[in-house]
């Protein structure tokens, strides 16, 4: 009979310890969840409007080499504005995305330039052959300000035989993203 009582006491004690552990874990988890959810979070954003004169796709067909002094007049280009319609100053990044081009254009002779209000602010080439190019980064636009941009692309005339590049094609979508300075 004493053996049965001792066995019952052991089982009762084990069950009690398990119940206390479950309660302690439940209380800890409930406290954790309420603390995590009660943190105040403030998100401040600006609003960007990206406006294109005609289309957001930059295209080049039947490409021919262009001398450096003729780029502003003869290069393929796309014009657009970025307007910060919010009340927070922002930095913006301009990309060429969904880039498709003839393999022959993946060369240092195939160039791009980004202009802000007719002033060249960045240049590069398409030799990497990737589908996305960051062409302008951390471009400041204050609250309620609009900036005008132009992207130009061209084959740079090297005064050597570039007939293999003529007739090549290119297309890319121009995109812009921004983030507030307070982030």
Phi and psi in degrees as a GROMACS rama.xvg file:
@    title "Ramachandran Plot"
@    xaxis  label "Phi"
@    yaxis  label "Psi"
@TYPE xy
-63.9137  -34.3016  UNK-2
-64.8892  -41.3476  UNK-3
-65.5523  -40.295  UNK-4
-65.206  -42.0881  UNK-5
-64.9621  -40.1482  UNK-6
-63.5298  -43.8519  UNK-7
-63.0035  -41.2524  UNK-8
-62.009  -43.1893  UNK-9
-61.9671  -45.9071  UNK-10
-64.3569  -43.0893  UNK-11
-62.051  -42.6516  UNK-12
-65.0912  -42.7566  UNK-13
-63.3345  -45.0281  UNK-14
-63.5472  -40.4598  UNK-15
-62.3758  -43.4774  UNK-16
-63.5357  -42.4486  UNK-17
-63.1934  -43.9752  UNK-18
-63.1639  -43.6984  UNK-19
-62.7771  -40.0796  UNK-20
-64.1922  -42.843  UNK-21
-63.2276  -42.389  UNK-22
-63.7913  -43.9332  UNK-23
-62.7703  -43.3882  UNK-24
-64.0727  -43.0302  UNK-25
-61.9447  -43.0201  UNK-26
-65.9425  -43.2581  UNK-27
-61.0354  -44.2716  UNK-28
-64.5019  -42.696  UNK-29
-62.6951  -41.5941  UNK-30
-62.6958  -45.6731  UNK-31
-58.086  -46.9388  UNK-32
-63.7689  -44.5307  UNK-33
-66.9251  -35.9617  UNK-34
-68.0247  -41.3604  UNK-35
-65.979  -39.2223  UNK-36
-79.5629  -18.252  UNK-37
-90.7563  -3.79237  UNK-38
-65.2415  131.772  UNK-39
-79.9223  132.049  UNK-40
-124.846  128.739  UNK-41
-118.834  127.271  UNK-42
-117.689  123.17  UNK-43
-113.36  125.069  UNK-44
-131.79  154.06  UNK-45
-100.383  171.795  UNK-46
-121.166  128.528  UNK-47
-109.066  136.538  UNK-48
-114.007  127.213  UNK-49
-108.754  115.026  UNK-50
-118.849  128.002  UNK-51
-106.332  144.308  UNK-52
-62.445  -44.1925  UNK-53
-128.33  -56.9011  UNK-54
-146.655  162.964  UNK-55
-94.3821  3.1334  UNK-56
-104.902  126.083  UNK-57
-93.8641  126.694  UNK-58
-127.64  149.948  UNK-59
-137.474  123.355  UNK-60
-128.624  149.51  UNK-61
50.6723  51.4454  UNK-62
-62.7131  141.911  UNK-63
-134.654  152.177  UNK-64
-63.2252  144.121  UNK-65
-127.313  134.98  UNK-66
-68.7348  149.663  UNK-67
-54.4418  -38.7458  UNK-68
-72.9106  -11.5127  UNK-69
-104.746  2.23942  UNK-70
-58.198  -47.394  UNK-71
-61.6455  -27.5624  UNK-72
-95.9226  -32.101  UNK-73
-112.279  -13.995  UNK-74
-71.5712  152.796  UNK-75
-70.2159  139.952  UNK-76
-145.701  161.787  UNK-77
-135.674  136.4  UNK-78
-112.449  140.429  UNK-79
-157.858  163.821  UNK-80
-121.292  150.818  UNK-81
-120.464  122.362  UNK-82
-115.007  125.746  UNK-83
-88.908  97.7353  UNK-84
-87.8847  1.93927  UNK-85
-89.7645  -173.723  UNK-86
-111.201  20.2231  UNK-87
-125.409  133.756  UNK-88
-64.363  145.484  UNK-89
-136.78  161.529  UNK-90
-109.953  141.58  UNK-91
-124.529  155.74  UNK-92
-123.905  133.18  UNK-93
-110.258  131.085  UNK-94
-126.235  155.063  UNK-95
-103.303  119.621  UNK-96
-120.912  165.606  UNK-97
53.4442  41.6113  UNK-98
-71.6054  127.018  UNK-99
-128.818  133.175  UNK-100
-152.837  155.296  UNK-101
-59.2159  141.9  UNK-102
-56.0433  -33.4124  UNK-103
-66.0861  -19.8537  UNK-104
-82.1062  -6.87643  UNK-105
-78.2865  69.3924  UNK-106
-144.008  159.725  UNK-107
-68.2449  -13.7346  UNK-108
-81.7122  -13.8915  UNK-109
-97.9816  112.12  UNK-110
-116.489  161.897  UNK-111
-134.598  155.29  UNK-112
-145.195  140.674  UNK-113
-110.769  129.85  UNK-114
-116.86  138.054  UNK-115
-115.852  116.894  UNK-116
50.6095  47.6432  UNK-117
69.1976  11.967  UNK-118
-111.782  124.965  UNK-119
-66.2374  125.035  UNK-120
-114.951  -18.1919  UNK-121
-160.859  152.666  UNK-122
-141.963  162.685  UNK-123
-175.624  -172.617  UNK-124
-136.196  174.841  UNK-125
-104.746  23.4029  UNK-126
-65.4257  -22.3386  UNK-127
-68.5082  -26.1068  UNK-128
66.3693  27.7051  UNK-129
-89.9137  172.92  UNK-130
-93.0138  -5.52001  UNK-131
-139.929  136.229  UNK-132
-129.607  126.746  UNK-133
-84.6127  113.758  UNK-134
-108.167  -10.625  UNK-135
-156.061  125.634  UNK-136
-131.491  144.584  UNK-137
55.4049  45.3384  UNK-138
-85.4662  118.177  UNK-139
-77.5855  130.885  UNK-140
-134.63  115.621  UNK-141
-74.9998  165.386  UNK-142
-55.7793  137.245  UNK-143
63.3353  22.0903  UNK-144
-105.513  148.279  UNK-145
-120.729  133.901  UNK-146
-122.271  143.997  UNK-147
-104.154  132.461  UNK-148
-126.597  152.813  UNK-149
-135.484  134.851  UNK-150
-112.796  128.48  UNK-151
-118.839  141.783  UNK-152
-129.665  145.012  UNK-153
-164.904  159.653  UNK-154
-92.5374  120.235  UNK-155
-73.5273  126.157  UNK-156
-73.8814  115.71  UNK-157
-98.6528  4.86953  UNK-158
62.676  23.5512  UNK-159
-122.579  177.45  UNK-160
-69.7094  109.996  UNK-161
-121.327  23.4498  UNK-162
-60.6293  -25.9264  UNK-163
-67.3717  -21.1567  UNK-164
-86.7982  -20.2872  UNK-165
-66.946  144.631  UNK-166
82.9535  0.96148  UNK-167
-70.8145  160.487  UNK-168
-125.436  156.196  UNK-169
-153.178  143.299  UNK-170
-150.489  148.276  UNK-171
-157.202  150.294  UNK-172
-97.7946  132.588  UNK-173
-89.8595  128.873  UNK-174
-130.71  157.999  UNK-175
-138.911  140.252  UNK-176
-129.865  156.416  UNK-177
-144.359  161.986  UNK-178
-144.149  149.663  UNK-179
-74.3305  152.987  UNK-180
-69.6507  -24.4563  UNK-181
-75.3496  -4.58499  UNK-182
